[in-house]
Amino acid sequence: MLPESWWQSLSENSYGVRTCLVASSPCIAWTMDLNNDGKPEVLVYDRDQREITAFSEENEQWRNIAGFSCRDRISCPDKYSAAFDRAIQQGELGTIEKPGRDLQIDGQRYKLDYYGAY
């Protein structure tokens, strides 16, 4: 079940899900904790666009924090499309901790992008 506060935020934060409103295939949404803070993030899979958008609530406001696009045929070949959709629909989902770390300089965190190294 998706948090009521997330649904209410869509009037201000619909950018990440607006294509779901006109999609020929219904979008799929679920919750899971992506950052180990004990609070679930909301993930929305737009089946037409083959994109997943993640939202997190901070200071009582939901915002788009991450995304994944499977439109690229290199990272998501068509032969995996049906399996990808089925796994999401059946809840066969998990997370994998990234081996790369961010930098900390003078107490400030700086996010490193690893460009496919992992």
Contacts in CASP RR format, 6 or more apart in sequence:
PFRMAT RR
TARGET T0000
AUTHOR 0000-0000-0000
METHOD contacts of the structure
MODEL  1
MLPESWWQSLSENSYGVRTCLVASSPCIAWTMDLNNDGKPEVLVYDRDQR
EITAFSEENEQWRNIAGFSCRDRISCPDKYSAAFDRAIQQGELGTIEKPG
RDLQIDGQRYKLDYYGAY
1 31 0 8 1.000
2 29 0 8 1.000
2 30 0 8 1.000
2 31 0 8 1.000
2 42 0 8 1.000
3 31 0 8 1.000
3 40 0 8 1.000
3 42 0 8 1.000
3 57 0 8 1.000
5 57 0 8 1.000
5 60 0 8 1.000
5 62 0 8 1.000
6 42 0 8 1.000
6 55 0 8 1.000
6 57 0 8 1.000
6 62 0 8 1.000
9 55 0 8 1.000
9 61 0 8 1.000
9 62 0 8 1.000
10 17 0 8 1.000
13 55 0 8 1.000
13 62 0 8 1.000
13 63 0 8 1.000
13 64 0 8 1.000
14 21 0 8 1.000
15 64 0 8 1.000
16 44 0 8 1.000
16 53 0 8 1.000
16 64 0 8 1.000
17 27 0 8 1.000
17 44 0 8 1.000
17 46 0 8 1.000
17 53 0 8 1.000
19 46 0 8 1.000
19 48 0 8 1.000
19 49 0 8 1.000
20 26 0 8 1.000
20 27 0 8 1.000
20 44 0 8 1.000
20 46 0 8 1.000
23 46 0 8 1.000
23 47 0 8 1.000
23 48 0 8 1.000
23 49 0 8 1.000
24 48 0 8 1.000
25 47 0 8 1.000
25 48 0 8 1.000
26 47 0 8 1.000
27 44 0 8 1.000
27 45 0 8 1.000
27 46 0 8 1.000
27 47 0 8 1.000
28 44 0 8 1.000
28 45 0 8 1.000
28 47 0 8 1.000
28 88 0 8 1.000
28 89 0 8 1.000
29 42 0 8 1.000
29 43 0 8 1.000
29 44 0 8 1.000
29 45 0 8 1.000
30 42 0 8 1.000
30 43 0 8 1.000
30 91 0 8 1.000
30 93 0 8 1.000
31 40 0 8 1.000
31 41 0 8 1.000
31 42 0 8 1.000
31 43 0 8 1.000
32 40 0 8 1.000
32 41 0 8 1.000
32 43 0 8 1.000
32 93 0 8 1.000
32 94 0 8 1.000
32 95 0 8 1.000
33 39 0 8 1.000
33 40 0 8 1.000
33 41 0 8 1.000
34 41 0 8 1.000
34 43 0 8 1.000
34 54 0 8 1.000
34 56 0 8 1.000
34 65 0 8 1.000
34 66 0 8 1.000
34 95 0 8 1.000
35 41 0 8 1.000
35 56 0 8 1.000
39 56 0 8 1.000
39 57 0 8 1.000
41 54 0 8 1.000
41 55 0 8 1.000
41 56 0 8 1.000
41 65 0 8 1.000
42 54 0 8 1.000
42 55 0 8 1.000
42 56 0 8 1.000
42 62 0 8 1.000
43 52 0 8 1.000
43 53 0 8 1.000
43 54 0 8 1.000
43 55 0 8 1.000
44 52 0 8 1.000
44 53 0 8 1.000
44 55 0 8 1.000
45 51 0 8 1.000
45 52 0 8 1.000
45 88 0 8 1.000
46 52 0 8 1.000
46 53 0 8 1.000
47 85 0 8 1.000
49 69 0 8 1.000
49 71 0 8 1.000
50 69 0 8 1.000
50 70 0 8 1.000
50 71 0 8 1.000
50 76 0 8 1.000
50 81 0 8 1.000
50 84 0 8 1.000
51 67 0 8 1.000
51 68 0 8 1.000
51 69 0 8 1.000
51 70 0 8 1.000
51 71 0 8 1.000
52 67 0 8 1.000
52 68 0 8 1.000
52 70 0 8 1.000
53 64 0 8 1.000
53 66 0 8 1.000
53 67 0 8 1.000
54 64 0 8 1.000
54 65 0 8 1.000
54 66 0 8 1.000
54 67 0 8 1.000
55 62 0 8 1.000
55 63 0 8 1.000
55 64 0 8 1.000
55 65 0 8 1.000
56 62 0 8 1.000
56 63 0 8 1.000
56 65 0 8 1.000
70 76 0 8 1.000
70 81 0 8 1.000
70 84 0 8 1.000
76 84 0 8 1.000
86 92 0 8 1.000
87 93 0 8 1.000
98 114 0 8 1.000
98 118 0 8 1.000
99 118 0 8 1.000
100 112 0 8 1.000
100 114 0 8 1.000
100 118 0 8 1.000
101 112 0 8 1.000
102 109 0 8 1.000
102 110 0 8 1.000
102 111 0 8 1.000
102 112 0 8 1.000
103 109 0 8 1.000
103 110 0 8 1.000
103 112 0 8 1.000
104 110 0 8 1.000
END
